[in-house]
Amino acid sequence: MIRLLMVDPDLQVIESHLRYFNRMDDFEVDGAHDFPTYEELVRQFLPDVLLLEPLMNGGIRILEQTDVPIVVLTRRNDEETIHEHPRVKEYFVKPTSLIVVATCVRQIVMHN
């Protein structure tokens, strides 16, 4: 089972992604819409991968503090330094296909 923690300030995005990933047998998912919720969930949920919107309040802090592989899913494509961060395994600009994101997450887990 792949444990995926989604971190995005938009609750509608989190709810939509939760519905999508919960339909898959190989994913266990949870979501955080702010940094304090993220801090609580990352300790309790122990994710294999983070699906992160780094432009949220505290997003860069998450990049700097976590040891968990990250897939960035963001609304802007101008964050060059985020691409280069060692924990960022893939970078997608919204909107993007969740089929592609799910495949990417599976590959990250297989290679870690």
MDAnalysis code that builds the backbone (N, CA, C; Angstrom):
import MDAnalysis as mda
import numpy as np

u = mda.Universe.empty(336, n_residues=112, atom_resindex=np.repeat(np.arange(112), 3), trajectory=True)
u.add_TopologyAttr("name", ["N", "CA", "C"] * 112)
u.add_TopologyAttr("resid", np.arange(1, 113))
u.add_TopologyAttr("resname", ["MET", "ILE", "ARG", "LEU", "LEU", "MET", "VAL", "ASP", "PRO", "ASP", "LEU", "GLN", "VAL", "ILE", "GLU", "SER", "HIS", "LEU", "ARG", "TYR", "PHE", "ASN", "ARG", "MET", "ASP", "ASP", "PHE", "GLU", "VAL", "ASP", "GLY", "ALA", "HIS", "ASP", "PHE", "PRO", "THR", "TYR", "GLU", "GLU", "LEU", "VAL", "ARG", "GLN", "PHE", "LEU", "PRO", "ASP", "VAL", "LEU", "LEU", "LEU", "GLU", "PRO", "LEU", "MET", "ASN", "GLY", "GLY", "ILE", "ARG", "ILE", "LEU", "GLU", "GLN", "THR", "ASP", "VAL", "PRO", "ILE", "VAL", "VAL", "LEU", "THR", "ARG", "ARG", "ASN", "ASP", "GLU", "GLU", "THR", "ILE", "HIS", "GLU", "HIS", "PRO", "ARG", "VAL", "LYS", "GLU", "TYR", "PHE", "VAL", "LYS", "PRO", "THR", "SER", "LEU", "ILE", "VAL", "VAL", "ALA", "THR", "CYS", "VAL", "ARG", "GLN", "ILE", "VAL", "MET", "HIS", "ASN"])
u.atoms.positions = np.array([
    [0.843, -1.182, 0.000],
    [0.000, 0.000, 0.000],
    [0.885, 1.241, 0.000],
    [0.617, 2.151, -0.904],
    [1.373, 3.398, -1.015],
    [0.675, 4.471, -0.190],
    [1.408, 5.050, 0.741],
    [0.856, 6.106, 1.603],
    [1.227, 7.459, 1.011],
    [0.208, 8.164, 0.522],
    [0.391, 9.451, -0.154],
    [-0.252, 10.551, 0.672],
    [0.535, 11.565, 1.015],
    [0.019, 12.723, 1.744],
    [0.003, 13.915, 0.806],
    [-1.186, 14.449, 0.571],
    [-1.358, 15.616, -0.278],
    [-1.344, 16.865, 0.584],
    [-0.566, 17.858, 0.165],
    [-0.450, 19.103, 0.917],
    [-0.733, 20.252, -0.050],
    [-1.899, 20.866, 0.116],
    [-2.340, 21.927, -0.791],
    [-3.276, 22.848, -0.016],
    [-3.174, 24.174, -0.194],
    [-4.040, 25.074, 0.564],
    [-5.493, 25.072, 0.091],
    [-5.746, 24.509, -1.078],
    [-7.095, 24.500, -1.657],
    [-7.820, 23.212, -1.238],
    [-8.797, 23.360, -0.361],
    [-9.535, 22.184, 0.133],
    [-10.260, 21.445, -0.978],
    [-10.728, 22.159, -1.996],
    [-11.397, 21.495, -3.110],
    [-10.435, 20.603, -3.883],
    [-9.202, 21.058, -4.036],
    [-8.189, 20.236, -4.708],
    [-7.927, 18.980, -3.887],
    [-7.757, 19.145, -2.590],
    [-7.512, 17.988, -1.723],
    [-8.677, 17.008, -1.808],
    [-9.903, 17.494, -1.689],
    [-11.079, 16.609, -1.743],
    [-11.160, 15.876, -3.079],
    [-10.894, 16.584, -4.165],
    [-10.932, 15.968, -5.490],
    [-9.868, 14.886, -5.624],
    [-8.665, 15.184, -5.167],
    [-7.586, 14.197, -5.256],
    [-7.820, 13.018, -4.310],
    [-8.373, 13.286, -3.143],
    [-8.712, 12.190, -2.221],
    [-9.703, 11.229, -2.873],
    [-10.738, 11.789, -3.498],
    [-11.729, 10.927, -4.172],
    [-11.064, 10.083, -5.255],
    [-10.185, 10.691, -6.023],
    [-9.527, 9.971, -7.112],
    [-8.645, 8.843, -6.568],
    [-7.735, 9.164, -5.663],
    [-6.782, 8.167, -5.177],
    [-7.440, 7.114, -4.285],
    [-8.510, 7.451, -3.601],
    [-9.204, 6.464, -2.762],
    [-9.872, 5.367, -3.583],
    [-10.090, 5.614, -4.852],
    [-10.670, 4.573, -5.724],
    [-9.640, 3.527, -6.125],
    [-8.381, 3.797, -5.880],
    [-7.308, 2.873, -6.270],
    [-6.974, 1.955, -5.106],
    [-6.787, 0.692, -5.409],
    [-6.518, -0.302, -4.375],
    [-5.136, -0.188, -3.746],
    [-4.201, 0.428, -4.454],
    [-2.826, 0.449, -3.959],
    [-2.434, 1.762, -3.264],
    [-3.403, 2.659, -3.034],
    [-3.117, 3.923, -2.374],
    [-3.909, 4.073, -1.078],
    [-3.229, 4.591, -0.069],
    [-3.860, 5.083, 1.150],
    [-3.494, 6.563, 1.195],
    [-4.485, 7.438, 1.265],
    [-4.219, 8.867, 1.114],
    [-4.803, 9.683, 2.257],
    [-4.160, 10.830, 2.482],
    [-4.675, 11.819, 3.420],
    [-4.257, 13.176, 2.891],
    [-4.834, 14.239, 3.454],
    [-4.527, 15.564, 2.946],
    [-4.441, 16.607, 4.037],
    [-3.573, 17.591, 3.800],
    [-3.399, 18.715, 4.718],
    [-3.510, 20.007, 3.918],
    [-4.234, 20.976, 4.479],
    [-4.417, 22.242, 3.776],
    [-3.565, 23.372, 4.358],
    [-2.829, 23.091, 5.428],
    [-1.957, 24.105, 6.021],
    [-0.765, 23.417, 6.699],
    [0.205, 24.231, 7.084],
    [1.439, 23.686, 7.655],
    [1.211, 22.963, 8.980],
    [0.431, 23.519, 9.927],
    [0.211, 22.780, 11.187],
    [-0.444, 21.414, 10.973],
    [-1.404, 21.329, 10.053],
    [-2.046, 20.040, 9.773],
    [-1.040, 19.078, 9.153],
    [-0.209, 19.599, 8.253],
    [0.851, 18.785, 7.654],
    [1.759, 18.207, 8.739],
    [2.219, 19.061, 9.665],
    [3.131, 18.601, 10.720],
    [2.523, 17.461, 11.530],
    [1.242, 17.563, 11.823],
    [0.559, 16.514, 12.583],
    [0.438, 15.236, 11.759],
    [-0.010, 15.370, 10.515],
    [-0.245, 14.189, 9.686],
    [1.031, 13.474, 9.278],
    [2.103, 14.221, 9.017],
    [3.326, 13.563, 8.559],
    [3.879, 12.639, 9.652],
    [3.673, 12.987, 10.909],
    [4.118, 12.122, 12.012],
    [3.178, 10.937, 12.210],
    [1.881, 11.146, 12.049],
    [0.903, 10.080, 12.287],
    [0.751, 9.152, 11.092],
    [0.705, 9.733, 9.909],
    [0.382, 8.989, 8.686],
    [1.606, 8.282, 8.085],
    [2.802, 8.830, 8.311],
    [4.061, 8.278, 7.810],
    [4.009, 8.006, 6.293],
    [3.878, 9.073, 5.496],
    [3.713, 8.889, 4.052],
    [4.972, 8.376, 3.360],
    [4.747, 7.670, 2.242],
    [5.840, 7.249, 1.365],
    [6.242, 8.379, 0.427],
    [5.245, 9.197, 0.051],
    [5.453, 10.297, -0.890],
    [4.550, 11.453, -0.484],
    [5.058, 12.683, -0.686],
    [4.238, 13.887, -0.517],
    [3.862, 14.415, -1.889],
    [2.616, 14.813, -2.048],
    [2.151, 15.527, -3.225],
    [1.957, 16.967, -2.755],
    [2.867, 17.863, -3.134],
    [2.990, 19.169, -2.504],
    [2.761, 20.328, -3.464],
    [1.979, 21.299, -2.999],
    [1.886, 22.617, -3.628],
    [2.844, 23.512, -2.848],
    [4.066, 23.757, -3.367],
    [5.071, 24.485, -2.594],
    [4.768, 25.974, -2.426],
    [3.833, 26.500, -3.189],
    [3.501, 27.916, -3.090],
    [2.597, 28.210, -1.902],
    [2.135, 27.173, -1.222],
    [1.304, 27.395, -0.031],
    [2.156, 27.950, 1.103],
    [1.508, 28.543, 2.065],
    [2.194, 29.063, 3.240],
    [2.863, 27.893, 3.968],
    [4.177, 27.906, 4.068],
    [4.921, 26.814, 4.702],
    [5.430, 25.773, 3.724],
    [5.091, 25.907, 2.439],
    [5.501, 24.910, 1.447],
    [7.000, 24.766, 1.299],
    [7.706, 25.885, 1.279],
    [9.166, 25.835, 1.154],
    [9.781, 25.221, 2.417],
    [9.192, 25.505, 3.546],
    [9.655, 24.911, 4.810],
    [9.533, 23.389, 4.770],
    [8.440, 22.906, 4.186],
    [8.263, 21.453, 4.035],
    [9.387, 20.885, 3.180],
    [9.675, 21.552, 2.065],
    [10.769, 21.107, 1.191],
    [12.080, 20.988, 1.962],
    [12.332, 21.952, 2.822],
    [13.600, 21.998, 3.543],
    [13.678, 20.998, 4.694],
    [12.540, 20.622, 5.270],
    [12.549, 19.799, 6.483],
    [12.307, 18.320, 6.264],
    [11.650, 17.948, 5.199],
    [11.210, 16.561, 5.062],
    [12.294, 15.653, 4.499],
    [12.189, 14.387, 4.846],
    [13.018, 13.345, 4.245],
    [12.201, 12.496, 3.276],
    [10.933, 12.847, 3.116],
    [10.008, 12.088, 2.271],
    [10.135, 12.576, 0.822],
    [10.169, 11.660, -0.151],
    [10.193, 12.086, -1.552],
    [8.963, 12.941, -1.882],
    [9.169, 13.931, -2.752],
    [8.112, 14.893, -3.058],
    [7.802, 14.898, -4.551],
    [6.503, 14.913, -4.850],
    [6.015, 15.220, -6.184],
    [5.347, 16.585, -6.065],
    [5.868, 17.544, -6.816],
    [5.303, 18.892, -6.790],
    [4.152, 18.952, -7.790],
    [3.037, 19.495, -7.322],
    [1.879, 19.746, -8.168],
    [1.479, 21.191, -7.887],
    [1.860, 22.102, -8.787],
    [1.736, 23.525, -8.523],
    [0.989, 24.246, -9.643],
    [0.538, 25.438, -9.333],
    [-0.184, 26.221, -10.328],
    [0.739, 27.119, -11.142],
    [2.015, 27.196, -10.767],
    [2.960, 28.053, -11.500],
    [4.201, 27.264, -11.884],
    [4.794, 27.645, -12.989],
    [5.972, 26.951, -13.488],
    [7.201, 27.849, -13.465],
    [7.315, 28.700, -12.466],
    [8.454, 29.618, -12.446],
    [9.320, 29.442, -11.212],
    [9.233, 28.327, -10.579],
    [9.990, 28.078, -9.354],
    [11.195, 27.194, -9.651],
    [12.171, 27.747, -10.362],
    [13.340, 26.975, -10.798],
    [14.070, 26.287, -9.650],
    [14.198, 26.952, -8.515],
    [14.946, 26.345, -7.414],
    [14.236, 25.122, -6.845],
    [12.915, 25.091, -6.969],
    [12.165, 23.926, -6.487],
    [12.497, 22.699, -7.336],
    [12.630, 22.891, -8.645],
    [12.998, 21.781, -9.536],
    [14.288, 21.113, -9.080],
    [15.207, 21.914, -8.562],
    [16.538, 21.426, -8.227],
    [16.642, 20.834, -6.821],
    [15.611, 20.945, -6.031],
    [15.673, 20.440, -4.664],
    [15.838, 18.920, -4.686],
    [16.735, 18.368, -3.858],
    [17.017, 16.927, -3.912],
    [15.825, 16.032, -3.563],
    [14.860, 16.514, -2.803],
    [13.705, 15.696, -2.441],
    [12.631, 15.704, -3.524],
    [12.678, 16.667, -4.445],
    [11.670, 16.758, -5.512],
    [12.002, 15.738, -6.595],
    [11.139, 14.759, -6.727],
    [11.349, 13.687, -7.699],
    [10.654, 13.979, -9.028],
    [9.582, 14.762, -8.971],
    [8.851, 15.120, -10.199],
    [8.141, 16.439, -9.972],
    [7.882, 17.156, -11.057],
    [7.301, 18.495, -10.986],
    [6.219, 18.597, -12.047],
    [4.979, 18.862, -11.620],
    [3.854, 19.012, -12.532],
    [3.195, 20.372, -12.321],
    [2.694, 20.944, -13.402],
    [1.941, 22.192, -13.325],
    [0.464, 21.857, -13.496],
    [-0.362, 22.418, -12.589],
    [-1.814, 22.212, -12.654],
    [-2.379, 22.937, -13.865],
    [-3.389, 22.421, -14.490],
    [-3.956, 21.086, -14.267],
    [-3.095, 20.026, -14.946],
    [-3.074, 18.859, -14.351],
    [-2.352, 17.736, -14.936],
    [-3.145, 16.459, -14.682],
    [-2.844, 15.453, -15.416],
    [-3.546, 14.184, -15.301],
    [-3.150, 13.461, -14.017],
    [-4.135, 13.105, -13.216],
    [-3.838, 12.347, -12.002],
    [-3.406, 10.923, -12.319],
    [-3.743, 10.439, -13.500],
    [-3.241, 9.128, -13.936],
    [-1.716, 9.186, -14.034],
    [-1.205, 10.259, -14.609],
    [0.234, 10.440, -14.747],
    [0.880, 10.605, -13.369],
    [0.242, 11.381, -12.500],
    [0.767, 11.587, -11.149],
    [0.817, 10.256, -10.392],
    [-0.248, 9.472, -10.473],
    [-0.292, 8.179, -9.784],
    [0.812, 7.245, -10.289],
    [1.015, 7.218, -11.584],
    [2.079, 6.391, -12.165],
    [3.442, 6.840, -11.657],
    [3.644, 8.136, -11.616],
    [4.903, 8.697, -11.115],
    [5.131, 8.307, -9.653],
    [4.107, 8.427, -8.828],
    [4.220, 8.072, -7.404],
    [4.569, 6.593, -7.254],
    [3.933, 5.753, -8.027],
    [4.254, 4.316, -7.976],
    [5.717, 4.057, -8.313],
    [6.223, 4.726, -9.333],
    [7.624, 4.545, -9.736],
    [8.581, 5.023, -8.651],
    [8.247, 6.143, -8.015],
    [9.094, 6.646, -6.928],
    [9.164, 5.630, -5.792],
    [8.033, 5.072, -5.423],
    [7.997, 4.097, -4.327],
    [8.771, 2.831, -4.710],
    [8.643, 2.397, -5.942],
    [9.378, 1.203, -6.388],
    [10.889, 1.406, -6.347],
    [11.344, 2.628, -6.593],
    [12.781, 2.903, -6.663],
    [13.375, 3.356, -5.333],
    [12.554, 3.544, -4.324],
    [13.078, 3.955, -3.011],
    [13.200, 2.795, -2.070],
])
